[in-house]
């Protein structure tokens, strides 16, 4: 079982940057693809980014492509999300999870989510 703890969220002005971290505990972290999702108020949770064991393979939602970068440190069991050029529409609670791909969709391998970290972007 993998346990996750997201951090790094906060309040930032539009155009600013934040770096989110996700510390994972448990076995086999490096065997999973890892992903980030977000859930804005009143909206469903949506996929943001994912990467394989090696960050040579990365995947992004169209809405964040070119602005966000996912990376991971397998030695530290940590995955990151560098977010640049933030927009008010990026305001959401961000979650990380081990993921797998089902067709065109990325899904959380686990049955539950971590507590997430809140990102608020002011205009």
Backbone as XML, in Angstrom:
<?xml version="1.0"?>
<chain id="A" units="angstrom">
  <residue number="1" name="UNK">
    <atom name="N" x="0.845" y="-1.187" z="0.000"/>
    <atom name="CA" x="0.000" y="0.000" z="0.000"/>
    <atom name="C" x="0.892" y="1.254" z="0.000"/>
  </residue>
  <residue number="2" name="UNK">
    <atom name="N" x="0.477" y="2.279" z="-0.724"/>
    <atom name="CA" x="1.196" y="3.540" z="-0.799"/>
    <atom name="C" x="0.401" y="4.600" z="-0.049"/>
  </residue>
  <residue number="3" name="UNK">
    <atom name="N" x="1.072" y="5.345" z="0.795"/>
    <atom name="CA" x="0.453" y="6.490" z="1.461"/>
    <atom name="C" x="1.085" y="7.753" z="0.938"/>
  </residue>
  <residue number="4" name="UNK">
    <atom name="N" x="0.282" y="8.804" z="0.821"/>
    <atom name="CA" x="0.706" y="10.011" z="0.130"/>
    <atom name="C" x="0.457" y="11.236" z="0.979"/>
  </residue>
  <residue number="5" name="UNK">
    <atom name="N" x="1.357" y="12.217" z="0.874"/>
    <atom name="CA" x="1.189" y="13.481" z="1.588"/>
    <atom name="C" x="1.591" y="14.614" z="0.659"/>
  </residue>
  <residue number="6" name="UNK">
    <atom name="N" x="0.588" y="15.383" z="0.244"/>
    <atom name="CA" x="0.833" y="16.509" z="-0.646"/>
    <atom name="C" x="1.130" y="17.769" z="0.161"/>
  </residue>
  <residue number="7" name="UNK">
    <atom name="N" x="1.957" y="18.645" z="-0.406"/>
    <atom name="CA" x="2.282" y="19.911" z="0.243"/>
    <atom name="C" x="2.715" y="20.920" z="-0.808"/>
  </residue>
  <residue number="8" name="UNK">
    <atom name="N" x="2.837" y="22.171" z="-0.384"/>
    <atom name="CA" x="3.351" y="23.207" z="-1.266"/>
    <atom name="C" x="2.315" y="24.167" z="-1.812"/>
  </residue>
  <residue number="9" name="UNK">
    <atom name="N" x="1.056" y="23.919" z="-1.519"/>
    <atom name="CA" x="0.025" y="24.822" z="-1.996"/>
    <atom name="C" x="0.055" y="26.160" z="-1.277"/>
  </residue>
  <residue number="10" name="UNK">
    <atom name="N" x="-0.735" y="27.091" z="-1.775"/>
    <atom name="CA" x="-0.801" y="28.409" z="-1.144"/>
    <atom name="C" x="-1.533" y="29.384" z="-2.025"/>
  </residue>
  <residue number="11" name="UNK">
    <atom name="N" x="-1.434" y="30.648" z="-1.647"/>
    <atom name="CA" x="-2.059" y="31.738" z="-2.385"/>
    <atom name="C" x="-1.003" y="32.427" z="-3.233"/>
  </residue>
  <residue number="12" name="UNK">
    <atom name="N" x="-1.301" y="32.604" z="-4.500"/>
    <atom name="CA" x="-0.358" y="33.229" z="-5.415"/>
    <atom name="C" x="-1.125" y="34.090" z="-6.399"/>
  </residue>
  <residue number="13" name="UNK">
    <atom name="N" x="-0.505" y="35.142" z="-6.876"/>
    <atom name="CA" x="-1.141" y="35.987" z="-7.876"/>
    <atom name="C" x="-1.037" y="35.351" z="-9.256"/>
  </residue>
  <residue number="14" name="UNK">
    <atom name="N" x="-1.955" y="35.701" z="-10.111"/>
    <atom name="CA" x="-1.917" y="35.223" z="-11.491"/>
    <atom name="C" x="-0.554" y="35.549" z="-12.112"/>
  </residue>
  <residue number="15" name="UNK">
    <atom name="N" x="-0.027" y="34.585" z="-12.839"/>
    <atom name="CA" x="1.297" y="34.741" z="-13.422"/>
    <atom name="C" x="2.416" y="34.203" z="-12.557"/>
  </residue>
  <residue number="16" name="UNK">
    <atom name="N" x="2.111" y="33.901" z="-11.325"/>
    <atom name="CA" x="3.113" y="33.398" z="-10.392"/>
    <atom name="C" x="3.346" y="31.908" z="-10.534"/>
  </residue>
  <residue number="17" name="UNK">
    <atom name="N" x="4.175" y="31.391" z="-9.630"/>
    <atom name="CA" x="4.574" y="29.987" z="-9.669"/>
    <atom name="C" x="4.462" y="29.355" z="-8.292"/>
  </residue>
  <residue number="18" name="UNK">
    <atom name="N" x="4.251" y="28.050" z="-8.305"/>
    <atom name="CA" x="4.283" y="27.242" z="-7.094"/>
    <atom name="C" x="4.877" y="25.894" z="-7.448"/>
  </residue>
  <residue number="19" name="UNK">
    <atom name="N" x="5.460" y="25.252" z="-6.442"/>
    <atom name="CA" x="5.964" y="23.890" z="-6.630"/>
    <atom name="C" x="5.319" y="22.995" z="-5.587"/>
  </residue>
  <residue number="20" name="UNK">
    <atom name="N" x="4.559" y="22.040" z="-6.047"/>
    <atom name="CA" x="3.918" y="21.088" z="-5.163"/>
    <atom name="C" x="4.800" y="19.857" z="-4.995"/>
  </residue>
  <residue number="21" name="UNK">
    <atom name="N" x="4.713" y="19.272" z="-3.823"/>
    <atom name="CA" x="5.452" y="18.039" z="-3.534"/>
    <atom name="C" x="4.484" y="16.980" z="-3.049"/>
  </residue>
  <residue number="22" name="UNK">
    <atom name="N" x="4.837" y="15.745" z="-3.309"/>
    <atom name="CA" x="4.039" y="14.611" z="-2.843"/>
    <atom name="C" x="5.010" y="13.564" z="-2.322"/>
  </residue>
  <residue number="23" name="UNK">
    <atom name="N" x="5.001" y="13.377" z="-1.019"/>
    <atom name="CA" x="5.864" y="12.370" z="-0.405"/>
    <atom name="C" x="5.094" y="11.064" z="-0.280"/>
  </residue>
  <residue number="24" name="UNK">
    <atom name="N" x="5.672" y="10.011" z="-0.790"/>
    <atom name="CA" x="5.013" y="8.706" z="-0.776"/>
    <atom name="C" x="5.740" y="7.764" z="0.163"/>
  </residue>
  <residue number="25" name="UNK">
    <atom name="N" x="4.972" y="7.006" z="0.892"/>
    <atom name="CA" x="5.552" y="5.966" z="1.742"/>
    <atom name="C" x="4.949" y="4.635" z="1.346"/>
  </residue>
  <residue number="26" name="UNK">
    <atom name="N" x="5.645" y="3.571" z="1.687"/>
    <atom name="CA" x="5.169" y="2.257" z="1.295"/>
    <atom name="C" x="6.060" y="1.675" z="0.212"/>
  </residue>
  <residue number="27" name="UNK">
    <atom name="N" x="5.766" y="0.461" z="-0.078"/>
    <atom name="CA" x="6.634" y="-0.257" z="-1.003"/>
    <atom name="C" x="6.302" y="0.068" z="-2.453"/>
  </residue>
  <residue number="28" name="UNK">
    <atom name="N" x="7.268" y="-0.169" z="-3.284"/>
    <atom name="CA" x="7.059" y="-0.187" z="-4.731"/>
    <atom name="C" x="6.664" y="1.166" z="-5.308"/>
  </residue>
  <residue number="29" name="UNK">
    <atom name="N" x="7.050" y="2.250" z="-4.654"/>
    <atom name="CA" x="6.742" y="3.565" z="-5.216"/>
    <atom name="C" x="7.266" y="3.678" z="-6.632"/>
  </residue>
  <residue number="30" name="UNK">
    <atom name="N" x="8.494" y="3.243" z="-6.837"/>
    <atom name="CA" x="9.129" y="3.449" z="-8.136"/>
    <atom name="C" x="8.505" y="2.590" z="-9.227"/>
  </residue>
  <residue number="31" name="UNK">
    <atom name="N" x="7.701" y="1.624" z="-8.872"/>
    <atom name="CA" x="7.082" y="0.779" z="-9.894"/>
    <atom name="C" x="5.823" y="1.396" z="-10.473"/>
  </residue>
  <residue number="32" name="UNK">
    <atom name="N" x="5.344" y="2.477" z="-9.861"/>
    <atom name="CA" x="4.100" y="3.093" z="-10.322"/>
    <atom name="C" x="4.379" y="4.285" z="-11.226"/>
  </residue>
  <residue number="33" name="UNK">
    <atom name="N" x="3.502" y="4.458" z="-12.201"/>
    <atom name="CA" x="3.348" y="5.797" z="-12.763"/>
    <atom name="C" x="2.747" y="6.658" z="-11.641"/>
  </residue>
  <residue number="34" name="UNK">
    <atom name="N" x="3.140" y="7.916" z="-11.605"/>
    <atom name="CA" x="2.588" y="8.840" z="-10.616"/>
    <atom name="C" x="1.906" y="9.992" z="-11.318"/>
  </residue>
  <residue number="35" name="UNK">
    <atom name="N" x="0.836" y="10.465" z="-10.730"/>
    <atom name="CA" x="0.082" y="11.528" z="-11.365"/>
    <atom name="C" x="-0.394" y="12.576" z="-10.393"/>
  </residue>
  <residue number="36" name="UNK">
    <atom name="N" x="-0.788" y="13.695" z="-10.941"/>
    <atom name="CA" x="-1.434" y="14.778" z="-10.204"/>
    <atom name="C" x="-2.832" y="14.996" z="-10.776"/>
  </residue>
  <residue number="37" name="UNK">
    <atom name="N" x="-3.756" y="15.239" z="-9.872"/>
    <atom name="CA" x="-5.125" y="15.581" z="-10.213"/>
    <atom name="C" x="-5.487" y="16.845" z="-9.468"/>
  </residue>
  <residue number="38" name="UNK">
    <atom name="N" x="-6.591" y="17.466" z="-9.845"/>
    <atom name="CA" x="-7.068" y="18.628" z="-9.104"/>
    <atom name="C" x="-8.583" y="18.652" z="-9.120"/>
  </residue>
  <residue number="39" name="UNK">
    <atom name="N" x="-9.117" y="19.293" z="-8.087"/>
    <atom name="CA" x="-10.561" y="19.444" z="-7.982"/>
    <atom name="C" x="-10.872" y="20.869" z="-7.577"/>
  </residue>
  <residue number="40" name="UNK">
    <atom name="N" x="-11.502" y="21.586" z="-8.486"/>
    <atom name="CA" x="-11.919" y="22.957" z="-8.217"/>
    <atom name="C" x="-13.279" y="22.942" z="-7.526"/>
  </residue>
  <residue number="41" name="UNK">
    <atom name="N" x="-13.620" y="24.007" z="-6.803"/>
    <atom name="CA" x="-14.915" y="24.058" z="-6.112"/>
    <atom name="C" x="-16.068" y="23.825" z="-7.077"/>
  </residue>
  <residue number="42" name="UNK">
    <atom name="N" x="-16.931" y="22.892" z="-6.722"/>
    <atom name="CA" x="-18.116" y="22.623" z="-7.529"/>
    <atom name="C" x="-17.856" y="21.836" z="-8.801"/>
  </residue>
  <residue number="43" name="UNK">
    <atom name="N" x="-16.633" y="21.360" z="-8.968"/>
    <atom name="CA" x="-16.303" y="20.615" z="-10.188"/>
    <atom name="C" x="-15.777" y="19.231" z="-9.842"/>
  </residue>
  <residue number="44" name="UNK">
    <atom name="N" x="-15.765" y="18.365" z="-10.833"/>
    <atom name="CA" x="-15.226" y="17.031" z="-10.640"/>
    <atom name="C" x="-13.699" y="17.074" z="-10.652"/>
  </residue>
  <residue number="45" name="UNK">
    <atom name="N" x="-13.118" y="16.065" z="-10.003"/>
    <atom name="CA" x="-11.667" y="15.939" z="-10.019"/>
    <atom name="C" x="-11.197" y="15.655" z="-11.450"/>
  </residue>
  <residue number="46" name="UNK">
    <atom name="N" x="-10.101" y="16.284" z="-11.838"/>
    <atom name="CA" x="-9.625" y="16.107" z="-13.202"/>
    <atom name="C" x="-8.127" y="15.810" z="-13.211"/>
  </residue>
  <residue number="47" name="UNK">
    <atom name="N" x="-7.714" y="15.102" z="-14.223"/>
    <atom name="CA" x="-6.317" y="14.764" z="-14.420"/>
    <atom name="C" x="-5.532" y="16.015" z="-14.790"/>
  </residue>
  <residue number="48" name="UNK">
    <atom name="N" x="-4.303" y="16.109" z="-14.243"/>
    <atom name="CA" x="-3.429" y="17.236" z="-14.554"/>
    <atom name="C" x="-2.168" y="16.763" z="-15.283"/>
  </residue>
  <residue number="49" name="UNK">
    <atom name="N" x="-1.457" y="15.787" z="-14.676"/>
    <atom name="CA" x="-0.176" y="15.356" z="-15.246"/>
    <atom name="C" x="0.186" y="13.988" z="-14.704"/>
  </residue>
  <residue number="50" name="UNK">
    <atom name="N" x="1.040" y="13.280" z="-15.442"/>
    <atom name="CA" x="1.524" y="11.977" z="-14.992"/>
    <atom name="C" x="2.909" y="11.745" z="-15.559"/>
  </residue>
  <residue number="51" name="UNK">
    <atom name="N" x="3.664" y="10.870" z="-14.882"/>
    <atom name="CA" x="4.969" y="10.486" z="-15.404"/>
    <atom name="C" x="5.247" y="9.041" z="-15.056"/>
  </residue>
  <residue number="52" name="UNK">
    <atom name="N" x="6.078" y="8.413" z="-15.885"/>
    <atom name="CA" x="6.503" y="7.058" z="-15.632"/>
    <atom name="C" x="7.629" y="7.029" z="-14.623"/>
  </residue>
  <residue number="53" name="UNK">
    <atom name="N" x="8.248" y="5.848" z="-14.482"/>
    <atom name="CA" x="9.355" y="5.716" z="-13.536"/>
    <atom name="C" x="10.456" y="6.711" z="-13.888"/>
  </residue>
  <residue number="54" name="UNK">
    <atom name="N" x="10.677" y="6.844" z="-15.172"/>
    <atom name="CA" x="11.609" y="7.847" z="-15.652"/>
    <atom name="C" x="10.825" y="9.025" z="-16.185"/>
  </residue>
  <residue number="55" name="UNK">
    <atom name="N" x="11.199" y="10.234" z="-15.832"/>
    <atom name="CA" x="10.432" y="11.393" z="-16.284"/>
    <atom name="C" x="10.733" y="11.727" z="-17.739"/>
  </residue>
  <residue number="56" name="UNK">
    <atom name="N" x="11.364" y="10.796" z="-18.448"/>
    <atom name="CA" x="11.420" y="10.943" z="-19.901"/>
    <atom name="C" x="10.039" y="10.803" z="-20.506"/>
  </residue>
  <residue number="57" name="UNK">
    <atom name="N" x="9.148" y="10.165" z="-19.784"/>
    <atom name="CA" x="7.775" y="9.996" z="-20.259"/>
    <atom name="C" x="6.851" y="10.797" z="-19.349"/>
  </residue>
  <residue number="58" name="UNK">
    <atom name="N" x="6.293" y="11.868" z="-19.901"/>
    <atom name="CA" x="5.371" y="12.705" z="-19.150"/>
    <atom name="C" x="4.121" y="12.950" z="-19.977"/>
  </residue>
  <residue number="59" name="UNK">
    <atom name="N" x="3.045" y="13.204" z="-19.277"/>
    <atom name="CA" x="1.741" y="13.379" z="-19.897"/>
    <atom name="C" x="1.046" y="14.539" z="-19.194"/>
  </residue>
  <residue number="60" name="UNK">
    <atom name="N" x="0.358" y="15.379" z="-19.970"/>
    <atom name="CA" x="-0.275" y="16.568" z="-19.404"/>
    <atom name="C" x="-1.667" y="16.766" z="-19.978"/>
  </residue>
  <residue number="61" name="UNK">
    <atom name="N" x="-2.529" y="17.318" z="-19.145"/>
    <atom name="CA" x="-3.799" y="17.821" z="-19.648"/>
    <atom name="C" x="-3.519" y="19.028" z="-20.537"/>
  </residue>
  <residue number="62" name="UNK">
    <atom name="N" x="-4.346" y="19.202" z="-21.536"/>
    <atom name="CA" x="-4.142" y="20.315" z="-22.472"/>
    <atom name="C" x="-4.145" y="21.654" z="-21.746"/>
  </residue>
  <residue number="63" name="UNK">
    <atom name="N" x="-4.915" y="21.764" z="-20.693"/>
    <atom name="CA" x="-5.066" y="23.047" z="-19.998"/>
    <atom name="C" x="-3.797" y="23.484" z="-19.271"/>
  </residue>
  <residue number="64" name="UNK">
    <atom name="N" x="-2.872" y="22.559" z="-19.027"/>
    <atom name="CA" x="-1.657" y="22.911" z="-18.286"/>
    <atom name="C" x="-0.394" y="22.711" z="-19.114"/>
  </residue>
  <residue number="65" name="UNK">
    <atom name="N" x="-0.533" y="22.167" z="-20.290"/>
    <atom name="CA" x="0.626" y="21.863" z="-21.119"/>
    <atom name="C" x="1.422" y="23.140" z="-21.401"/>
  </residue>
  <residue number="66" name="UNK">
    <atom name="N" x="2.718" y="23.073" z="-21.213"/>
    <atom name="CA" x="3.573" y="24.234" z="-21.425"/>
    <atom name="C" x="3.733" y="25.113" z="-20.205"/>
  </residue>
  <residue number="67" name="UNK">
    <atom name="N" x="2.895" y="24.899" z="-19.185"/>
    <atom name="CA" x="2.986" y="25.709" z="-17.957"/>
    <atom name="C" x="3.400" y="24.870" z="-16.743"/>
  </residue>
  <residue number="68" name="UNK">
    <atom name="N" x="2.978" y="23.629" z="-16.706"/>
    <atom name="CA" x="3.265" y="22.742" z="-15.577"/>
    <atom name="C" x="4.291" y="21.691" z="-15.992"/>
  </residue>
  <residue number="69" name="UNK">
    <atom name="N" x="5.111" y="21.273" z="-15.017"/>
    <atom name="CA" x="6.092" y="20.221" z="-15.253"/>
    <atom name="C" x="6.058" y="19.227" z="-14.098"/>
  </residue>
  <residue number="70" name="UNK">
    <atom name="N" x="5.860" y="17.969" z="-14.429"/>
    <atom name="CA" x="5.880" y="16.916" z="-13.415"/>
    <atom name="C" x="7.269" y="16.279" z="-13.398"/>
  </residue>
  <residue number="71" name="UNK">
    <atom name="N" x="7.721" y="15.956" z="-12.210"/>
    <atom name="CA" x="9.006" y="15.273" z="-12.072"/>
    <atom name="C" x="8.951" y="14.387" z="-10.836"/>
  </residue>
  <residue number="72" name="UNK">
    <atom name="N" x="9.935" y="13.531" z="-10.678"/>
    <atom name="CA" x="9.953" y="12.640" z="-9.517"/>
    <atom name="C" x="11.381" y="12.323" z="-9.122"/>
  </residue>
  <residue number="73" name="UNK">
    <atom name="N" x="11.535" y="12.039" z="-7.850"/>
    <atom name="CA" x="12.812" y="11.601" z="-7.297"/>
    <atom name="C" x="12.560" y="10.236" z="-6.655"/>
  </residue>
  <residue number="74" name="UNK">
    <atom name="N" x="12.920" y="9.182" z="-7.360"/>
    <atom name="CA" x="12.614" y="7.842" z="-6.858"/>
    <atom name="C" x="13.411" y="7.499" z="-5.608"/>
  </residue>
  <residue number="75" name="UNK">
    <atom name="N" x="14.585" y="8.079" z="-5.470"/>
    <atom name="CA" x="15.382" y="7.836" z="-4.273"/>
    <atom name="C" x="14.727" y="8.426" z="-3.038"/>
  </residue>
  <residue number="76" name="UNK">
    <atom name="N" x="13.995" y="9.517" z="-3.230"/>
    <atom name="CA" x="13.326" y="10.192" z="-2.122"/>
    <atom name="C" x="11.835" y="9.880" z="-2.060"/>
  </residue>
  <residue number="77" name="UNK">
    <atom name="N" x="11.362" y="9.013" z="-2.956"/>
    <atom name="CA" x="9.925" y="8.676" z="-2.998"/>
    <atom name="C" x="9.056" y="9.929" z="-3.060"/>
  </residue>
  <residue number="78" name="UNK">
    <atom name="N" x="9.423" y="10.851" z="-3.914"/>
    <atom name="CA" x="8.713" y="12.119" z="-3.996"/>
    <atom name="C" x="8.418" y="12.459" z="-5.449"/>
  </residue>
  <residue number="79" name="UNK">
    <atom name="N" x="7.241" y="12.989" z="-5.686"/>
    <atom name="CA" x="6.877" y="13.494" z="-7.005"/>
    <atom name="C" x="6.538" y="14.971" z="-6.865"/>
  </residue>
  <residue number="80" name="UNK">
    <atom name="N" x="6.878" y="15.744" z="-7.869"/>
    <atom name="CA" x="6.723" y="17.194" z="-7.828"/>
    <atom name="C" x="5.830" y="17.667" z="-8.974"/>
  </residue>
  <residue number="81" name="UNK">
    <atom name="N" x="5.256" y="18.838" z="-8.777"/>
    <atom name="CA" x="4.546" y="19.521" z="-9.846"/>
    <atom name="C" x="4.959" y="20.982" z="-9.808"/>
  </residue>
  <residue number="82" name="UNK">
    <atom name="N" x="5.764" y="21.385" z="-10.770"/>
    <atom name="CA" x="6.160" y="22.786" z="-10.914"/>
    <atom name="C" x="5.087" y="23.480" z="-11.746"/>
  </residue>
  <residue number="83" name="UNK">
    <atom name="N" x="4.502" y="24.509" z="-11.177"/>
    <atom name="CA" x="3.413" y="25.209" z="-11.843"/>
    <atom name="C" x="3.832" y="26.641" z="-12.093"/>
  </residue>
  <residue number="84" name="UNK">
    <atom name="N" x="3.914" y="27.016" z="-13.347"/>
    <atom name="CA" x="4.287" y="28.375" z="-13.748"/>
    <atom name="C" x="3.126" y="29.043" z="-14.468"/>
  </residue>
  <residue number="85" name="UNK">
    <atom name="N" x="3.213" y="30.354" z="-14.598"/>
    <atom name="CA" x="2.180" y="31.122" z="-15.304"/>
    <atom name="C" x="0.787" y="30.747" z="-14.805"/>
  </residue>
  <residue number="86" name="UNK">
    <atom name="N" x="0.629" y="30.722" z="-13.512"/>
    <atom name="CA" x="-0.645" y="30.281" z="-12.932"/>
    <atom name="C" x="-1.773" y="31.237" z="-13.285"/>
  </residue>
  <residue number="87" name="UNK">
    <atom name="N" x="-2.939" y="30.659" z="-13.445"/>
    <atom name="CA" x="-4.146" y="31.388" z="-13.808"/>
    <atom name="C" x="-5.206" y="31.162" z="-12.737"/>
  </residue>
  <residue number="88" name="UNK">
    <atom name="N" x="-6.146" y="32.083" z="-12.597"/>
    <atom name="CA" x="-7.218" y="31.860" z="-11.607"/>
    <atom name="C" x="-7.931" y="30.521" z="-11.822"/>
  </residue>
  <residue number="89" name="UNK">
    <atom name="N" x="-8.004" y="30.068" z="-13.064"/>
    <atom name="CA" x="-8.672" y="28.784" z="-13.363"/>
    <atom name="C" x="-7.908" y="27.587" z="-12.809"/>
  </residue>
  <residue number="90" name="UNK">
    <atom name="N" x="-6.670" y="27.796" z="-12.355"/>
    <atom name="CA" x="-5.896" y="26.719" z="-11.748"/>
    <atom name="C" x="-6.215" y="26.533" z="-10.264"/>
  </residue>
  <residue number="91" name="UNK">
    <atom name="N" x="-7.044" y="27.410" z="-9.724"/>
    <atom name="CA" x="-7.432" y="27.303" z="-8.324"/>
    <atom name="C" x="-8.149" y="25.978" z="-8.068"/>
  </residue>
  <residue number="92" name="UNK">
    <atom name="N" x="-7.627" y="25.195" z="-7.142"/>
    <atom name="CA" x="-8.175" y="23.864" z="-6.875"/>
    <atom name="C" x="-7.397" y="23.225" z="-5.734"/>
  </residue>
  <residue number="93" name="UNK">
    <atom name="N" x="-7.927" y="22.130" z="-5.243"/>
    <atom name="CA" x="-7.153" y="21.248" z="-4.366"/>
    <atom name="C" x="-6.440" y="20.240" z="-5.270"/>
  </residue>
  <residue number="94" name="UNK">
    <atom name="N" x="-5.141" y="20.117" z="-5.068"/>
    <atom name="CA" x="-4.316" y="19.240" z="-5.903"/>
    <atom name="C" x="-3.972" y="17.967" z="-5.134"/>
  </residue>
  <residue number="95" name="UNK">
    <atom name="N" x="-4.107" y="16.851" z="-5.823"/>
    <atom name="CA" x="-3.855" y="15.538" z="-5.239"/>
    <atom name="C" x="-2.855" y="14.775" z="-6.095"/>
  </residue>
  <residue number="96" name="UNK">
    <atom name="N" x="-2.034" y="13.985" z="-5.456"/>
    <atom name="CA" x="-1.184" y="13.066" z="-6.213"/>
    <atom name="C" x="-1.664" y="11.644" z="-5.961"/>
  </residue>
  <residue number="97" name="UNK">
    <atom name="N" x="-1.286" y="10.760" z="-6.855"/>
    <atom name="CA" x="-1.707" y="9.363" z="-6.731"/>
    <atom name="C" x="-0.875" y="8.508" z="-7.669"/>
  </residue>
  <residue number="98" name="UNK">
    <atom name="N" x="-0.680" y="7.246" z="-7.306"/>
    <atom name="CA" x="-0.168" y="6.299" z="-8.296"/>
    <atom name="C" x="-1.275" y="6.066" z="-9.325"/>
  </residue>
  <residue number="99" name="UNK">
    <atom name="N" x="-0.917" y="5.997" z="-10.566"/>
    <atom name="CA" x="-1.936" y="5.983" z="-11.611"/>
    <atom name="C" x="-1.673" y="4.882" z="-12.623"/>
  </residue>
  <residue number="100" name="UNK">
    <atom name="N" x="-2.732" y="4.551" z="-13.331"/>
    <atom name="CA" x="-2.608" y="3.731" z="-14.525"/>
    <atom name="C" x="-3.508" y="4.314" z="-15.602"/>
  </residue>
  <residue number="101" name="UNK">
    <atom name="N" x="-3.177" y="3.967" z="-16.788"/>
    <atom name="CA" x="-3.893" y="4.523" z="-17.918"/>
    <atom name="C" x="-4.888" y="3.504" z="-18.447"/>
  </residue>
  <residue number="102" name="UNK">
    <atom name="N" x="-6.124" y="3.952" z="-18.584"/>
    <atom name="CA" x="-7.179" y="3.123" z="-19.145"/>
    <atom name="C" x="-7.696" y="3.833" z="-20.377"/>
  </residue>
  <residue number="103" name="UNK">
    <atom name="N" x="-7.213" y="3.405" z="-21.516"/>
    <atom name="CA" x="-7.566" y="4.107" z="-22.747"/>
    <atom name="C" x="-6.959" y="5.492" z="-22.720"/>
  </residue>
  <residue number="104" name="UNK">
    <atom name="N" x="-7.786" y="6.493" z="-22.831"/>
    <atom name="CA" x="-7.308" y="7.872" z="-22.821"/>
    <atom name="C" x="-7.372" y="8.499" z="-21.429"/>
  </residue>
  <residue number="105" name="UNK">
    <atom name="N" x="-7.813" y="7.715" z="-20.455"/>
    <atom name="CA" x="-8.014" y="8.250" z="-19.110"/>
    <atom name="C" x="-6.954" y="7.737" z="-18.147"/>
  </residue>
  <residue number="106" name="UNK">
    <atom name="N" x="-6.527" y="8.628" z="-17.248"/>
    <atom name="CA" x="-5.634" y="8.264" z="-16.162"/>
    <atom name="C" x="-6.465" y="8.102" z="-14.903"/>
  </residue>
  <residue number="107" name="UNK">
    <atom name="N" x="-6.199" y="7.034" z="-14.159"/>
    <atom name="CA" x="-7.003" y="6.752" z="-12.964"/>
    <atom name="C" x="-6.101" y="6.426" z="-11.779"/>
  </residue>
  <residue number="108" name="UNK">
    <atom name="N" x="-6.582" y="6.801" z="-10.613"/>
    <atom name="CA" x="-5.909" y="6.490" z="-9.359"/>
    <atom name="C" x="-5.931" y="4.978" z="-9.138"/>
  </residue>
  <residue number="109" name="UNK">
    <atom name="N" x="-4.782" y="4.410" z="-8.873"/>
    <atom name="CA" x="-4.695" y="2.977" z="-8.602"/>
    <atom name="C" x="-5.318" y="2.636" z="-7.246"/>
  </residue>
  <residue number="110" name="UNK">
    <atom name="N" x="-5.233" y="3.570" z="-6.317"/>
    <atom name="CA" x="-5.731" y="3.334" z="-4.965"/>
    <atom name="C" x="-7.237" y="3.584" z="-4.885"/>
  </residue>
  <residue number="111" name="UNK">
    <atom name="N" x="-7.822" y="3.132" z="-3.790"/>
    <atom name="CA" x="-9.253" y="3.360" z="-3.556"/>
    <atom name="C" x="-9.520" y="4.703" z="-2.897"/>
  </residue>
  <residue number="112" name="UNK">
    <atom name="N" x="-8.472" y="5.382" z="-2.420"/>
    <atom name="CA" x="-8.667" y="6.614" z="-1.677"/>
    <atom name="C" x="-7.653" y="7.660" z="-2.143"/>
  </residue>
  <residue number="113" name="UNK">
    <atom name="N" x="-7.874" y="8.889" z="-1.672"/>
    <atom name="CA" x="-7.000" y="10.016" z="-1.994"/>
    <atom name="C" x="-6.362" y="10.548" z="-0.718"/>
  </residue>
  <residue number="114" name="UNK">
    <atom name="N" x="-5.248" y="11.250" z="-0.887"/>
    <atom name="CA" x="-4.644" y="11.953" z="0.234"/>
    <atom name="C" x="-5.457" y="13.184" z="0.586"/>
  </residue>
  <residue number="115" name="UNK">
    <atom name="N" x="-4.909" y="14.006" z="1.467"/>
    <atom name="CA" x="-5.654" y="15.196" z="1.911"/>
    <atom name="C" x="-5.596" y="16.319" z="0.881"/>
  </residue>
  <residue number="116" name="UNK">
    <atom name="N" x="-4.667" y="16.235" z="-0.032"/>
    <atom name="CA" x="-4.524" y="17.260" z="-1.050"/>
    <atom name="C" x="-3.868" y="18.524" z="-0.511"/>
  </residue>
  <residue number="117" name="UNK">
    <atom name="N" x="-3.564" y="19.435" z="-1.422"/>
    <atom name="CA" x="-3.008" y="20.732" z="-1.047"/>
    <atom name="C" x="-3.712" y="21.798" z="-1.873"/>
  </residue>
  <residue number="118" name="UNK">
    <atom name="N" x="-4.148" y="22.865" z="-1.210"/>
    <atom name="CA" x="-4.967" y="23.882" z="-1.843"/>
    <atom name="C" x="-4.092" y="24.922" z="-2.531"/>
  </residue>
  <residue number="119" name="UNK">
    <atom name="N" x="-4.400" y="25.161" z="-3.789"/>
    <atom name="CA" x="-3.766" y="26.220" z="-4.568"/>
    <atom name="C" x="-4.823" y="27.250" z="-4.909"/>
  </residue>
  <residue number="120" name="UNK">
    <atom name="N" x="-4.565" y="28.498" z="-4.544"/>
    <atom name="CA" x="-5.483" y="29.588" z="-4.833"/>
    <atom name="C" x="-4.731" y="30.633" z="-5.645"/>
  </residue>
  <residue number="121" name="UNK">
    <atom name="N" x="-5.255" y="30.932" z="-6.821"/>
    <atom name="CA" x="-4.624" y="31.910" z="-7.705"/>
    <atom name="C" x="-5.541" y="33.115" z="-7.800"/>
  </residue>
  <residue number="122" name="UNK">
    <atom name="N" x="-5.053" y="34.265" z="-7.370"/>
    <atom name="CA" x="-5.855" y="35.493" z="-7.398"/>
    <atom name="C" x="-5.582" y="36.257" z="-8.692"/>
  </residue>
  <residue number="123" name="UNK">
    <atom name="N" x="-6.624" y="36.932" z="-9.149"/>
    <atom name="CA" x="-6.501" y="37.685" z="-10.409"/>
    <atom name="C" x="-5.999" y="39.091" z="-10.163"/>
  </residue>
</chain>
